[in-house]
Amino acid sequence: MVIPSIPIDIPATGNDMWRNHYVPSGITSDRCIKAIQVKPRGDAKAVVHHANSSVELMREDGAMERYGQLTEYAMGKWGEIVPEGVCRTIPAGSMVRWSIHMYPGGVGPTAIT
């Protein structure tokens, strides 16, 4: 299953950029995650410094509440495998909150993690 962030236009030059946004997980029933990987697409790997992702649920009042951390990406990290006997749960109807730090690296891509 792939849960993409939103496309983010990155200028070829400039200062650090932070983007925080939510995307629907697409999960329709509670799921046990045994392995997870976050990776930028294409040239974006040259500008995405790190990306944190968490699972959040909407409360009755419409506010988002953190359920737990999903994973993080940092340059060179390949992903993680959850140990045997452990489960990282993503509840049905949850959202993924992305917090992405980028630094313009001279390539000017659209970053998608």
Beta strands, then each sheet from edge to edge (+ up, - down):
strand 1: 8-9
strand 2: 17-24
strand 3: 31-33
strand 4: 35-36
strand 5: 48-58
strand 6: 64-74
strand 7: 80-81
strand 8: 88-90
strand 9: 95-102
strand 10: 110-111
sheet 1: 1+ 10-
sheet 2: 2+ 9- 5+ 6-
sheet 3: 3+ 8-
sheet 4: 4+ 7-
end
